[in-house]
């Protein structure tokens, strides 16, 4: 049960009687509850409300018999989540069905309650759970902030940290000097802890080491070291001073250069697929470049063995970048080698045009286009590559290239482009 302060709730909807019913039950259980009701609002107004004081939960009414109204409600929710990603949104559905629930959860809802079957006890239980999770997340965020302050003094024996390169959700990446190798290396470091999130992060970190170290190939970053300290795990790997493909794409590529990178990355994918590994997060930032311009795959934190049942994701759980994610990944369906090839197709379009194929005001909107929008049409100057793009970015997996080998057979031998 919640403490005496009660929850802080934002209730949004067009049914005034329903708003009164929800408010009454919340305040009768928690007299000190703060309940803000909004009969109707635009995204900007809702964003302002949650920015002023982030609620423990947002209860959002949506009538799925009215398509424009339900779409607007889910759009409002997606916009709120852009401002407050940890917001706990509960959709109160009128005239909904199983597909309505899928839409709501894919849009970021944490819970879906049909109003036709909702009871006082069910409502209060959902609010209690939402508030508990929200406050636990706030505590975890505070702990991560404190840990980040401690990370500024990270020391790994045998390495001199030169500069901070990047920080992800579960690790920090440094440029460091290896005393043993007498060269610069990339040093990935993550905190050790006992929370479920930290244990999951440690498992992902360990998996990345196991996957990369199991492959010896020039197209895969080389691992030099893996170790454990009382408060950290660390991974020493190859450093690429020439940067990544994302940096290279800041300047236009010719068709020949685009085809070169397409073929070279396909060859790298063929290598990992032969080892039964799916990358699942292929994007320009995860393709490094050697001095001879050859690409190298990095960041296998989301990779899985292709025969691993855990290679699927559930509804509401999205892995990978929204700009490069495949339709099946965004929908939590089973993935295979064709999933990586779809992401490669998105990169190929970006190489040819200098733009990503799909854009939107939210991650949800972008991912939806990967599933429903047509394959983009290339401009006249690169139209000859449209058949390649169509097969790489086909919405259905069985319409894509079946493997990297099949793609490479279509491409044929290509000379390296400096």
Protein Blocks (a to p, Z undefined) as FASTA:
>chain_A
ZZfkopadddddfblklmmmmmmmmmmmmmmbccdddfbacfklmmmmmmmoccfbdcdd
ddfklmklmmmmmmmmmmmmmmmmmbccddddehiafklmmmmmmnopabdcdfklgcfk
lmmmmmmmmmmmmmmmmmmmmmmmmmmmmmmmgccehiacfbdfbdcfkbccdddddfkl
opacddddddddfbfklmmmmmmmmmmmmmmmmpccfkbccdfbdcddfkbccddddddf
kbpfklmmmpccdfklmmmmmmmmmmmmmmmmmnopafklacfklpccdfkopacdehjl
lgccfklmklpccehiagdjfklpcfklmnopacdfklmmmmmmmmmmmmmnopafbdcf
bfklmmmmmmmmccddddfklmmmmmmmmmmmpmblklmcfbfklmmmmnopadddZZ
